[in-house]
Amino acid sequence: MQKRLVRKLDLEKAISKIKPHPTPKAYLEQYTIPSETAAEILYIAAYTYNDIIGKTIADLGCGTGRLAIGSALIGARETFGVDIDRVAIKAAHKNAEKMNVKEKTHWILADVDVIQGSFDTVLQNPPFGVQRRGADRRFLEKSLALGHRIYSLHKGGKSNRDFIKRLRGRGTRFIPVPPSSFLKRFIEKHGGRIKAVYAMLMTIPHMFDFHRKRKHEFIVDLYIIERSTPPD
């Protein structure tokens, strides 16, 4: 296990300074990952699995760069953020400068399908497929072609209300859960194996006209995946 170079609370505070998308689009499911969720994922990746510090990182569907910049802040060797949205990429550039990690971060305006290469770790908060069916599967398939270890967020398989109570009752933000049978089959079919799945609480503010609440709490599942076959 890696020595902890920064406290989780300090990382969370730093990530909270990374500005979200100024004009998010519902059809792209552009929900900025909350700073506490991003910090939790990066802490697990860095200090439980040794997948951040000194590693090359790809952040697919990076938005304004919270996971890529957070990786750079805690010791990634080099990070590459990819997004199809020009406004998001421009914001990520500015955020990297603001957070003093410009030299360690690179931003690519492109669809994830066109990205080639090999990375130690892939991080992604992909579209859940609510607006575009199967959008998350495209990201999963691509991440397995690019990375040795993948950290991917997906719509939680648990009932929100009961599971939120369970998380709060334990005083934690995540707990291990079994994988979705569908995602397990899909991941194995594309050359990966699941190392762990953690259910996590995510909170997003009111962002779009169809939102009915000031904030929305729901469960997401963090899949930690290892590529079991070499890339093509």
Secondary structure as the mmCIF struct_conf table of DSSP 4:
data_model
#
loop_
_struct_conf.conf_type_id
_struct_conf.id
_struct_conf.beg_label_comp_id
_struct_conf.beg_label_asym_id
_struct_conf.beg_label_seq_id
_struct_conf.end_label_comp_id
_struct_conf.end_label_asym_id
_struct_conf.end_label_seq_id
HELX_LH_PP_P HELX_LH_PP_P1 GLN A 2 ARG A 4
BEND BEND1 VAL A 6 VAL A 6
HELX_RH_AL_P HELX_RH_AL_P1 LYS A 8 SER A 16
TURN_TY1_P TURN_TY1_P1 LYS A 17 LYS A 17
BEND BEND2 ILE A 18 ILE A 18
BEND BEND3 PRO A 22 THR A 23
HELX_RH_3T_P HELX_RH_3T_P1 ALA A 26 LEU A 28
TURN_TY1_P TURN_TY1_P2 GLU A 29 GLU A 29
HELX_LH_PP_P HELX_LH_PP_P2 THR A 32 PRO A 34
HELX_RH_AL_P HELX_RH_AL_P2 SER A 35 TYR A 43
HELX_RH_PI_P HELX_RH_PI_P1 ILE A 44 THR A 48
BEND BEND4 TYR A 49 TYR A 49
BEND BEND5 ILE A 52 ILE A 52
TURN_TY1_P TURN_TY1_P3 ILE A 53 GLY A 54
STRN STRN1 THR A 56 LEU A 60
TURN_TY1_P TURN_TY1_P4 GLY A 61 GLY A 61
TURN_TY1_P TURN_TY1_P5 GLY A 63 THR A 64
BEND BEND6 GLY A 65 GLY A 65
HELX_RH_AL_P HELX_RH_AL_P3 ARG A 66 LEU A 73
TURN_TY1_P TURN_TY1_P6 ILE A 74 GLY A 75
BEND BEND7 ARG A 77 ARG A 77
STRN STRN2 GLU A 78 ASP A 83
BEND BEND8 ILE A 84 ILE A 84
HELX_RH_AL_P HELX_RH_AL_P4 ARG A 86 LYS A 98
TURN_TY1_P TURN_TY1_P7 MET A 99 ASN A 100
HELX_RH_3T_P HELX_RH_3T_P2 LYS A 102 LYS A 104
STRN STRN3 THR A 105 LEU A 109
BEND BEND9 ALA A 110 ALA A 110
HELX_RH_3T_P HELX_RH_3T_P3 VAL A 112 VAL A 114
BEND BEND10 GLY A 117 GLY A 117
STRN STRN4 PHE A 119 GLN A 124
BEND BEND11 GLY A 129 ARG A 132
TURN_TY1_P TURN_TY1_P8 ARG A 133 GLY A 134
HELX_RH_AL_P HELX_RH_AL_P5 ALA A 135 LEU A 146
STRN STRN5 GLY A 147 LYS A 155
BEND BEND12 GLY A 157 LYS A 158
HELX_RH_AL_P HELX_RH_AL_P6 ASN A 160 ARG A 170
TURN_TY1_P TURN_TY1_P9 GLY A 171 GLY A 171
BEND BEND13 ARG A 173 ARG A 173
STRN STRN6 PHE A 174 PRO A 176
HELX_LH_PP_P HELX_LH_PP_P3 PRO A 178 SER A 180
HELX_RH_AL_P HELX_RH_AL_P7 SER A 181 LYS A 189
TURN_TY1_P TURN_TY1_P10 HIS A 190 GLY A 191
STRN STRN7 GLY A 192 PRO A 205
BEND BEND14 PHE A 208 PHE A 208
TURN_TY1_P TURN_TY1_P11 ASP A 209 PHE A 210
BEND BEND15 LYS A 213 ARG A 214
STRN STRN8 LYS A 215 ARG A 227
BEND BEND16 THR A 229 THR A 229
#
